Amino acid sequence: MESLLKVHNLSIKAGSFSLNKICFSLKANDYIMILGPTGSGKTILLESIAGLRPLHSGEIFFNGRRITDLPPEQRHVGFAYQDSLLYPFLTVKENILFGARARGIAVEAKVLRRMSQLVEIMGISQLLERYPKFLSGGERQRVSLARAILTKPPLLLLDEPLSALDPGTRQSMQNLLRQIHTTESISIIHVTHDFSEAIQLGTEMIVLSNGSIEQSGAPLEVFFRPVSLSVAKFLQGENLIKGTLSTLNSLLWFKPEHSELLIGPLSEELTPPLVAGSNVMLMIRSSNLSLHQSWESPSGCISWPAEIEYLSFNRTHVDVHCKGYGCWETSISLAQWQNLRLFQGDTVLLAVRPENCHLIVC
Ligand SMILES: Nc1ncnc2c1ncn2[C@@H]1O[C@H](COP(=O)(O)OP(=O)(O)OP(=O)(O)O)[C@@H](O)[C@H]1O
């Protein structure tokens, strides 16, 4: 499929910070989530696509047309800023209609009808005559979002658009974004710090670090298979264990540092570039590590004994922290815990399927 947006070798300098040779493309109907530590260049990247930052080098194409030097108003992208940036001397209604007014369509019945529907869904219909300084942070964010999506731009750029919302309002705004993405064919690039938001909404994910793309791909692929330790840590990878690879019976096994345990044999698909003696980090997502009271290893799994160090109870599940050949974290549902009745000091069997042992080269 043709790319709607193509960013090629984009570099930007801002003081001592630089965004380095960013390349990615977005197909019509993609929903790209951009994540990265604070200061990694997420906002600068969005601003450069919107035409608000001059490029140091590189090119941007939109619908096959080079837009690198086009001013923002000729790019037809919607932009909702992290800090809303509403016009202080305009009311909420005038702010929402601002882009439509610039295009001479603010008085059209269908535009006014869409505005009424949006403000109703967003819970801000009672605020239309207010000025921005009399709005809460969450209200300002919703006004900014309404302004960005009113004219159905083919590309929508969102910079942490839901960060100031309470969980309930955030969920309904996520539903709205999913709906406009699918039913109105609006492609979206969305910056967030919230990984669960990225999984719920994104079809693609880009992780930025120090101004470069560190990893991109389907959100769950990046979640379960981070390419580097920094991506794994940023995405709160659990069960990150340092060790080396060893050979046993011509197959590769993982040996945790300071431990006699051999975890394996590892799935051959995961290890082709790796050889015995390689220093690696093993990562097992806690959702892939199961816990058993019987000593029989579940079929097809690698297993080892461990002692429960402590349990941490949540509303729906219990995090179980164990020690045995390393420190391990897994979680079980509250209902499971009620059946198993596990306590601190109990010995259990931990098990994982070989294909869920993800290796990161150190
Ligand atoms: N005009 C400027 N002059 C100098 N440095 C700048 C300028 N604009 C941005 N920066 C710096 O560039 C870096 C990247 O900024 P950016 O706002 O893109 O980060 P971010 O990833 O969006 O961060 P956050 O998650 O905190 O919003 C930061 O260190 C910022 O201080």
PDBQT file of the ligand as one rigid body, heavy atoms in Angstrom, charges set to zero:
ROOT
HETATM    1  N1  LIG A 401      14.240  25.477  21.049  1.00  0.00    +0.000 N 
HETATM    2  C1  LIG A 401      15.001  24.625  21.735  1.00  0.00    +0.000 A 
HETATM    3  N2  LIG A 401      16.259  24.950  22.128  1.00  0.00    +0.000 NA
HETATM    4  C2  LIG A 401      17.024  24.098  22.818  1.00  0.00    +0.000 A 
HETATM    5  N3  LIG A 401      16.632  22.853  23.188  1.00  0.00    +0.000 NA
HETATM    6  C3  LIG A 401      15.391  22.486  22.835  1.00  0.00    +0.000 A 
HETATM    7  C4  LIG A 401      14.504  23.344  22.107  1.00  0.00    +0.000 A 
HETATM    8  N4  LIG A 401      13.332  22.681  21.927  1.00  0.00    +0.000 NA
HETATM    9  C5  LIG A 401      13.481  21.476  22.515  1.00  0.00    +0.000 A 
HETATM   10  N5  LIG A 401      14.697  21.353  23.071  1.00  0.00    +0.000 N 
HETATM   11  C6  LIG A 401      15.250  20.179  23.781  1.00  0.00    +0.000 C 
HETATM   12  O1  LIG A 401      15.127  19.068  22.925  1.00  0.00    +0.000 OA
HETATM   13  C7  LIG A 401      14.922  17.873  23.681  1.00  0.00    +0.000 C 
HETATM   14  C8  LIG A 401      13.752  17.099  23.104  1.00  0.00    +0.000 C 
HETATM   15  O2  LIG A 401      12.550  17.837  23.358  1.00  0.00    +0.000 OA
HETATM   16  P1  LIG A 401      11.096  17.244  23.130  1.00  0.00    +0.000 P 
HETATM   17  O3  LIG A 401      10.134  18.266  23.624  1.00  0.00    +0.000 OA
HETATM   18  O4  LIG A 401      10.946  16.797  21.729  1.00  0.00    +0.000 OA
HETATM   19  O5  LIG A 401      11.137  15.985  24.106  1.00  0.00    +0.000 OA
HETATM   20  P2  LIG A 401       9.962  14.927  24.391  1.00  0.00    +0.000 P 
HETATM   21  O6  LIG A 401      10.466  13.574  24.023  1.00  0.00    +0.000 OA
HETATM   22  O7  LIG A 401       8.692  15.372  23.747  1.00  0.00    +0.000 OA
HETATM   23  O8  LIG A 401       9.876  15.040  25.969  1.00  0.00    +0.000 OA
HETATM   24  P3  LIG A 401       8.606  14.908  26.992  1.00  0.00    +0.000 P 
HETATM   25  O9  LIG A 401       8.263  13.450  27.065  1.00  0.00    +0.000 OA
HETATM   26  O10 LIG A 401       9.182  15.410  28.279  1.00  0.00    +0.000 OA
HETATM   27  O11 LIG A 401       7.489  15.762  26.463  1.00  0.00    +0.000 OA
HETATM   28  C9  LIG A 401      14.734  18.315  25.116  1.00  0.00    +0.000 C 
HETATM   29  O12 LIG A 401      15.927  18.077  25.811  1.00  0.00    +0.000 OA
HETATM   30  C10 LIG A 401      14.421  19.802  25.002  1.00  0.00    +0.000 C 
HETATM   31  O13 LIG A 401      14.892  20.479  26.147  1.00  0.00    +0.000 OA
ENDROOT
TORSDOF 0
